[in-house]
Amino acid sequence: MNITCLKGYCLHCPVEVDGTPTTNTGKWSTLDELGPLLHLRNLSLSFDVTSNSFEARAARLTEKSHLTRFFLSCGYNWMDKATELDIKRIKDISELLQPPTCLDELRLEGYPCSRLPHWMTAMELPNLTRLLLKKFKYCENLSSLGELPNLAIFHILEMPSINTIGPEFMGTSGGRVHGNKGKHALASTVAFPKLEHLEFHEFAMWENWQWESKFHAMPCLQELLLVNCPKLITIPEGLSCHVIALKLLLIREADSLGSNCNSCSLQKLKINRCSSLKRISDLPALEKLLVIDCPSLNVVESLSSLQFMKIYDFEMKSLPEWLLESEKSPKPEKLEIYCCEDLFIQMCEMDEEEWPKILHLNHVEIHNQYEGEYAEHVSYTREPFSFTTFTLDQ
């Protein structure tokens, strides 16, 4: 058969979990029906504990030499009630659903085991460029993924059991820099050599990201997103040392994080609801900075290339002291501030305590809480001087 695309392929096997015959025979598809479809290029497959290993082997995925996209869901909705036997069954089936080496994109959801399938290695997936892992409830270790030689885009979502990401993430070689040539020497192997985009979402227990400077990795990384990682304490040293192409860093809901990474290449930084963040500094290439609800932030300095900065904080009663002019203070071409009504009124009245903090800046806009065409705002330009206000009672 010459079918090339098969999406939403949901399965039900002719045996129940306990091995008894099911009454649904003939109403559902089974894994072995995939066997003859050797021309598949795009396969989206969902299975659960009612599937079995015999049919998984008969699916013959490794023989599908045209398959480039594979979305595999392990039916995670049943996981809260899963027994050890259920988890073993899913693990065995997943191991047998090994895709071919020509695969370009893989999406794996709901995998219930503590470690990844054995086939998620550089040898078995040498051409993989896109990878998404989602809802791995019991996974504690993301090992050897750094060895994937062509991986460019990597999304990791909802990993509630991971506490530490360490050298095993890079792979067996670890991208180690050999010491006899100095700390800036190239490693014999580089982990994640072609990775450009990396996202971590919803890591509820993740505290430690261990990446020492001796491990050379991610030289091509341009975008890093850390979203809802409330216990993550620090950005690792290795990121600052070896990620030389980073352009965008987004950090959201990382309440334990105290400071950002020091990157010489970073151009855009977005920080959102990081309640413990105290410092943003030493980013010589940074052009755009967005800060939302970071009440502990008290140092922002050494951002020599900053062009645009936006601050959202509807709880602050006064402008940050770090805006005051100094040798290291940020001096964006344009500053936008979204604040509470009381502070907005002070700025409308050119309050003598608040205005000195922004007089040295070229252009400042201050908004009363919300963006929009008719939002109240103050606009100030230093040269040529201009000061205008727009309020709803005008």
C-alpha positions in Angstrom: 0.0 0.0 0.0 1.2 3.5 -0.9 -0.3 5.5 2.0 2.2 8.2 3.0 0.4 10.0 5.8 -1.6 8.5 8.7 -2.7 10.8 11.6 -4.8 10.1 14.7 -4.3 6.3 14.5 -5.9 5.1 17.7 -5.6 1.5 18.8 -7.5 -1.2 20.6 -6.2 -4.7 20.6 -8.4 -7.9 20.5 -7.4 -8.8 24.0 -8.0 -7.0 27.3 -5.3 -6.2 29.9 -6.0 -9.5 31.6 -5.7 -11.5 28.3 -9.4 -12.2 27.9 -11.1 -11.6 24.5 -12.6 -8.2 24.0 -16.1 -7.6 22.5 -14.7 -4.7 20.4 -12.9 -6.8 17.8 -13.3 -5.3 14.4 -14.2 -1.8 15.6 -10.7 -0.6 16.3 -7.4 -0.6 14.5 -4.5 -2.7 15.7 -0.7 -2.1 15.5 0.0 -5.0 13.2 -2.1 -3.3 10.5 0.8 -0.8 10.1 3.1 -3.5 9.0 2.4 -3.4 5.2 2.4 0.5 5.1 6.1 0.8 4.1 5.7 4.1 2.3 4.5 6.1 5.3 6.2 9.5 5.7 4.0 11.0 8.5 2.6 8.8 11.3 0.6 9.9 14.4 -0.1 7.0 16.7 -1.9 6.7 20.0 -2.0 3.5 22.1 -2.5 2.4 25.7 -2.4 -0.7 28.0 -4.8 -2.6 25.7 -2.1 -2.9 23.0 0.4 -5.7 23.1 4.0 -6.4 22.2 3.2 -9.0 19.5 1.4 -6.4 17.3 4.0 -3.7 18.1 6.7 -5.9 16.6 4.5 -6.6 13.6 4.1 -2.9 13.0 7.7 -3.0 11.5 8.4 0.7 12.1 12.2 0.3 11.7 11.5 -0.9 8.1 9.6 2.2 7.1 12.5 3.9 5.2 10.4 6.9 4.2 9.1 7.8 7.6 10.3 11.3 8.6 7.7 12.5 11.2 6.5 10.3 14.1 4.1 11.4 16.8 3.6 8.7 19.5 1.2 9.0 22.4 1.2 6.5 25.2 -2.3 7.3 26.4 -1.2 9.2 29.5 -4.8 9.8 30.7 -4.8 6.4 32.4 -1.6 6.9 34.2 -2.9 7.8 37.7 -4.6 4.4 37.9 -1.7 2.5 36.2 -0.3 -0.7 37.9 3.3 -1.9 37.6 2.1 -4.4 35.0 0.5 -1.6 33.0 3.7 0.5 33.0 5.8 -2.5 32.0 3.4 -3.3 29.1 3.7 0.3 27.8 7.5 0.2 28.2 7.7 -3.0 26.2 5.5 -1.8 23.4 7.3 1.6 23.2 10.6 -0.2 22.9 9.3 -2.2 20.0 7.9 0.9 18.3 11.3 2.0 17.4 11.3 4.4 14.4 13.7 4.1 11.5 17.0 6.0 11.4 15.7 8.3 8.6 13.4 10.0 11.1 13.5 13.8 11.1 10.9 14.8 13.7 9.7 12.9 16.8 7.0 13.8 19.3 6.6 11.4 22.3 3.9 12.0 24.9 2.8 10.2 28.1 5.8 7.8 28.4 5.4 6.4 31.9 8.9 5.1 32.7 11.8 6.6 34.7 14.2 6.4 31.8 13.8 7.0 28.0 13.3 4.3 25.5 16.6 2.5 24.5 16.3 3.7 20.9 16.5 7.4 21.8 20.3 7.5 20.9 22.5 9.0 18.3 23.0 5.6 16.7 19.3 5.0 16.2 18.2 8.6 15.5 21.1 10.1 13.6 19.0 12.4 11.4 16.6 13.7 14.0 16.3 17.5 13.9 13.1 18.1 16.0 12.2 16.5 19.3 9.3 17.1 21.7 9.0 15.1 24.9 5.8 15.8 27.0 4.0 14.4 30.1 6.7 12.0 31.3 5.2 11.7 34.8 7.8 9.4 36.2 10.9 10.3 34.2 13.9 11.2 36.4 16.7 11.2 33.9 17.2 12.7 30.4 20.3 10.8 29.5 22.5 11.0 26.4 20.2 13.3 24.4 23.2 15.7 23.8 24.7 13.1 21.5 22.0 13.5 18.9 24.1 15.0 16.1 21.5 16.9 14.1 19.0 17.9 16.7 18.1 21.6 16.1 14.8 22.2 18.0 14.1 20.5 21.4 10.9 21.0 23.5 10.6 19.3 26.9 7.3 19.7 28.7 5.7 18.5 32.0 8.4 16.5 33.7 7.3 16.6 37.3 9.7 14.0 38.7 13.0 15.6 37.5 15.0 17.2 40.3 18.4 17.5 38.6 19.7 17.8 35.1 23.4 16.9 35.1 26.2 15.7 32.8 24.2 12.7 31.7 22.0 15.1 29.7 25.0 15.8 27.5 25.8 12.2 26.8 28.5 9.6 27.6 31.3 11.9 26.4 29.8 14.9 28.1 31.5 17.3 25.6 34.4 17.4 28.0 37.1 20.0 27.4 40.5 18.5 27.8 42.6 20.4 30.2 46.0 20.4 28.7 45.0 23.0 26.1 43.4 25.5 28.5 39.9 26.2 29.6 38.9 27.6 26.2 40.1 24.6 24.2 37.7 22.8 21.9 36.3 19.5 23.2 37.0 16.3 21.3 33.2 16.0 21.1 30.5 18.7 21.5 27.1 17.9 23.1 24.1 19.2 21.2 26.3 20.4 18.4 23.5 21.8 16.2 20.9 22.7 18.7 19.3 26.1 18.0 16.1 26.2 20.1 15.6 24.7 23.6 12.5 24.9 25.8 11.9 23.6 29.3 8.2 23.9 30.4 6.6 22.9 33.7 9.4 21.2 35.6 7.7 21.4 39.1 10.6 19.8 41.1 13.6 20.8 39.0 16.2 22.5 41.3 19.6 21.9 39.9 21.0 22.3 36.4 24.5 21.1 36.5 26.7 22.1 33.6 30.3 22.9 34.5 32.5 25.0 32.2 34.6 21.9 31.3 31.6 20.5 29.3 31.5 22.0 25.9 27.9 22.1 24.5 25.3 23.9 22.5 27.5 26.2 20.5 24.7 27.0 18.1 21.9 27.6 20.6 20.0 30.8 19.8 16.9 30.6 21.9 16.4 29.3 25.4 13.0 29.2 27.2 12.5 28.3 30.9 8.8 28.3 31.8 7.2 27.4 35.1 10.3 26.0 36.8 9.6 27.3 40.2 12.4 25.6 42.1 15.3 26.2 39.7 18.0 28.0 41.6 20.6 29.1 39.1 21.5 29.2 35.4 24.5 26.9 35.0 28.1 28.1 34.5 28.5 26.2 31.3 25.7 28.1 29.6 27.6 31.4 30.0 30.9 29.8 28.9 29.9 27.9 25.8 26.6 29.2 24.4 28.2 31.8 22.2 25.2 32.3 19.8 22.4 32.9 22.2 20.0 35.7 21.1 16.8 35.2 23.1 16.4 34.1 26.7 12.9 33.9 28.2 12.4 33.0 31.9 8.8 32.8 33.3 7.6 31.7 36.7 11.0 30.7 38.0 10.5 31.9 41.6 13.7 30.6 43.0 16.1 32.0 40.4 18.3 34.8 41.8 20.1 36.1 38.7 20.3 35.7 34.9 23.1 34.2 32.9 26.0 36.3 31.8 26.0 36.0 28.0 28.1 38.0 25.6 25.7 37.4 22.7 22.3 37.7 24.2 20.1 40.3 22.5 16.6 39.8 23.9 15.8 39.0 27.5 12.3 38.4 28.8 11.8 37.9 32.5 8.3 37.2 33.8 7.1 36.6 37.4 10.4 35.6 38.9 9.8 36.7 42.5 13.4 36.1 43.8 15.3 37.6 40.9 17.6 40.3 42.2 20.1 41.1 39.4 20.2 41.5 35.6 23.7 42.6 34.6 26.8 42.1 32.4 25.0 41.6 29.1 27.0 43.7 26.6 24.9 42.8 23.5 21.5 43.1 25.0 19.2 45.3 23.0 15.7 44.5 24.3 14.7 43.9 28.0 11.2 43.0 29.2 10.6 42.7 33.0 7.2 41.6 34.4 6.4 41.4 38.1 9.9 40.9 39.6 9.5 42.6 42.9 13.0 41.7 44.3 14.9 43.1 41.3 17.3 45.7 42.7 20.3 45.7 40.4 20.1 46.3 36.6 23.4 47.4 35.2 26.1 47.0 32.5 23.8 46.7 29.6 25.7 48.9 27.2 23.8 48.1 24.0 20.3 48.4 25.4 17.8 50.1 23.0 14.4 49.2 24.5 13.2 48.3 27.9 9.6 47.6 29.1 8.6 47.2 32.8 5.3 45.8 34.0 4.7 46.1 37.8 1.3 47.2 39.1 2.3 46.8 42.7 5.4 49.1 42.7 4.8 52.4 44.6 7.9 54.2 43.1 10.2 53.8 40.1 13.2 51.5 40.6 16.3 53.1 42.1 18.5 51.4 39.5 17.0 53.7 36.9 19.0 56.7 38.4 21.8 57.8 36.1 25.2 56.3 36.8 28.1 54.9 34.9 26.5 51.4 34.9 22.8 52.2 34.9 20.7 51.1 31.9 20.2 53.8 29.3 17.7 52.5 26.7 16.7 54.7 23.8 13.1 54.0 24.8 11.6 53.0 28.2 8.0 51.9 28.7 6.6 51.5 32.2 3.2 50.0 33.1 2.3 50.8 36.7 -0.5 51.4 39.3 -2.7 54.4 39.2 -1.0 56.1 42.2 2.4 56.1 40.6 0.9 57.1 37.3 -0.6 60.2 38.9 2.8 61.1 40.4 4.4 61.0 37.0 1.6 63.1 35.5 2.4 65.7 38.1 6.2 65.4 37.5 6.8 64.3 41.1 10.1 65.7 42.3 11.2 62.3 43.8 10.4 60.2 40.8 11.2 62.3 37.8 15.0 62.5 38.4 15.2 58.8 37.8 14.2 59.1 34.1 15.2 62.7 33.1 18.5 61.5 31.5 16.7 59.0 29.2 15.9 59.9 25.6 12.3 58.7 25.5 9.9 57.4 28.3 6.3 56.4 28.2 4.4 55.6 31.4 1.1 53.9 31.3 -1.7 53.5 33.8 -1.9 49.7 34.0 -3.0 48.5 30.6 -2.0 48.8 27.0 -4.5 49.9 24.4 -5.4 52.7 22.1 -7.2 54.7 24.8 -5.0 53.8 27.7 -3.9 56.7 30.0 -0.2 57.5 29.5 2.6 60.0 30.0 5.1 60.6 27.2 8.5 62.3 27.8 11.2 63.1 25.3 14.5 64.6 26.4 15.7 66.2 23.1 13.9 68.0 21.7 12.0 68.4 24.9 8.4 67.1 24.9 6.1 66.3 27.8 2.5 65.2 27.1 -0.2 63.4 29.1 -3.4 61.6 28.2 -5.9 60.8 30.8 -9.6 59.8 30.4 -10.8 62.9 32.3 -9.1 65.3 29.9 
